[in-house]
């Protein structure tokens, strides 16, 4: 009886790496909340240049949404030990993440060609800084996905431990949701 209670208590504990991820995500939320709040405050002070996000940002949003779906399918395949499907879904997730980054870069170039620049009006600076910081988090996520993918794909691995993959997946979904928030925020404040 005592052993069963101890096992139940141990199962309810959160993995230290998952806890660290939640703390990091909380910090990232605070940073972007501060930036978007500053955007709203600065916009209300006037001297604000109106701009519109190029349509390529819609395409990048679709890419990041699709990458979350492939991430879910990849984790599910790993847990079911369907390694071929896992590898295919993870590569597709990584490719969609890279496509998102490239499409964001193209969007920045289009904005720059429209004379919307990081060193211009504060409205212009905010969009580059906020979206650029998000893009850095995406690139970090791509690196994390590659590391976890290669660790999980090693042929000498006999244990199917999904903790690292779950952590990378949670982070990936987090930056996906964060982009949706930022994208809607930019659209609503154009």
C-alpha positions in Angstrom: 0.0 0.0 0.0 2.8 2.4 1.0 4.7 1.5 -2.1 1.7 2.2 -4.4 1.2 5.6 -2.8 4.9 6.4 -3.4 4.7 5.3 -7.0 1.6 7.5 -7.5 3.4 10.5 -6.0 6.4 9.9 -8.2 4.2 9.7 -11.3 2.7 13.1 -10.5 6.0 14.9 -10.4 6.9 16.9 -13.4 10.2 16.1 -15.2 12.8 18.7 -14.4 13.4 19.5 -18.1 9.7 20.0 -18.6 9.6 22.3 -15.6 12.5 24.3 -17.0 10.6 24.6 -20.3 7.5 25.9 -18.6 9.7 28.5 -16.8 11.3 29.5 -20.1 8.0 29.7 -21.9 6.7 31.9 -19.0 9.7 34.2 -19.5 9.1 34.4 -23.3 5.4 35.2 -22.7 6.4 38.0 -20.4 8.9 39.4 -23.0 6.4 39.4 -25.9 3.6 40.7 -23.6 5.9 43.6 -22.7 6.8 44.2 -26.4 3.2 44.2 -27.6 2.1 46.4 -24.7 4.8 48.8 -25.6 3.6 48.7 -29.2 0.1 49.7 -28.1 1.3 52.5 -25.8 3.7 53.9 -28.4 0.9 53.8 -31.1 -1.4 55.9 -28.9 1.3 58.6 -28.7 0.9 59.5 -32.4 3.5 59.8 -35.2 2.6 56.3 -36.3 3.1 55.0 -39.8 0.4 52.6 -41.0 1.6 49.5 -42.8 0.1 46.3 -44.0 1.7 42.9 -43.7 2.5 41.4 -47.0 0.4 38.3 -48.0 3.5 36.1 -47.6 3.0 36.3 -43.8 -0.3 34.4 -44.3 1.6 31.7 -46.2 4.2 31.5 -43.4 1.4 31.2 -40.8 -0.1 28.2 -42.7 3.4 26.6 -42.8 3.8 26.9 -39.1 0.3 25.6 -38.4 1.0 22.6 -40.6 4.3 22.0 -38.8 2.4 21.6 -35.5 0.2 19.0 -37.1 3.2 17.1 -38.4 4.9 17.4 -35.0 1.9 15.8 -33.3 1.9 13.0 -35.8 5.6 12.5 -35.4 5.4 12.2 -31.6 2.5 9.8 -31.9 4.4 7.7 -34.4 7.5 7.6 -32.1 5.4 6.4 -29.2 3.9 3.7 -31.4 7.4 2.8 -32.5 6.6 3.5 -36.2 10.1 4.9 -36.8 9.7 5.4 -40.6 6.6 7.5 -40.1 8.3 9.3 -37.1 11.3 10.2 -39.3 9.0 11.4 -42.2 6.9 13.6 -39.9 9.9 15.1 -38.1 11.6 15.9 -41.4 8.4 17.5 -42.6 8.1 19.5 -39.4 11.7 20.7 -39.8 11.2 21.6 -43.5 8.0 23.5 -42.6 9.9 25.3 -39.9 12.6 26.3 -42.3 9.9 27.3 -44.8 8.3 29.5 -42.2 11.7 31.2 -41.5 12.4 31.7 -45.2 8.9 33.1 -45.8 9.3 35.5 -42.8 12.6 36.7 -44.4 10.8 37.3 -47.7 8.1 39.2 -45.8 10.8 41.4 -44.2 12.4 42.0 -47.6 9.0 43.1 -49.0 8.4 45.4 -46.1 11.9 46.8 -46.6 11.2 47.4 -50.3 8.1 49.3 -49.3 10.4 51.6 -47.2 9.3 50.1 -43.9 12.5 49.7 -42.0 13.8 48.8 -38.6 15.5 52.2 -38.3 12.4 54.1 -39.4 9.3 55.1 -37.6 8.7 53.3 -34.2 5.8 51.4 -35.8 8.2 50.0 -38.4 10.8 49.2 -35.8 8.3 47.3 -33.6 7.2 44.9 -36.3 10.8 44.1 -37.2 11.9 43.6 -33.6 8.9 41.6 -32.5 8.7 39.4 -35.5 12.5 39.1 -35.6 12.6 37.9 -32.0 10.0 35.4 -32.8 12.0 34.2 -35.8 15.0 33.7 -33.5 12.9 31.5 -31.2 11.8 29.5 -34.3 15.4 29.0 -35.3 16.2 27.8 -31.8 13.2 25.4 -32.1 14.5 24.0 -35.4 17.9 23.3 -33.8 16.2 21.6 -30.9 14.1 19.5 -33.3 17.2 18.4 -35.2 19.0 17.4 -32.0 16.0 15.5 -30.6 15.4 13.9 -34.0 18.9 12.6 -34.4 19.0 11.3 -30.9 15.7 9.5 -31.3 16.7 8.1 -34.7 20.0 6.5 -33.6 19.9 2.8 -34.5 21.6 1.8 -31.3 18.8 3.3 -29.2 16.7 0.5 -27.8 14.6 2.6 -25.3 11.8 4.6 -26.6 11.9 7.5 -24.2 9.8 10.3 -25.6 10.6 13.0 -22.9 13.0 15.0 -25.1 10.7 14.7 -28.0 7.7 15.8 -25.9 9.7 18.8 -24.6 10.8 19.9 -28.1 7.2 19.3 -29.3 5.8 21.5 -26.5 8.2 24.3 -27.3 7.4 24.0 -31.0 3.6 24.2 -30.4 4.3 27.2 -28.1 6.2 29.2 -30.7 3.4 28.3 -33.1 0.7 29.7 -30.8 3.0 32.7 -30.1 3.1 33.4 -33.8 -0.6 33.2 -34.2 -1.0 35.7 -31.3 1.6 38.0 -32.9 0.1 37.7 -36.4 -3.4 38.5 -35.1 -2.0 41.3 -33.0 -0.3 42.9 -36.1 -3.4 42.4 -38.2 -5.6 44.0 -35.6 -3.2 47.0 -35.1 -2.6 47.9 -38.8 
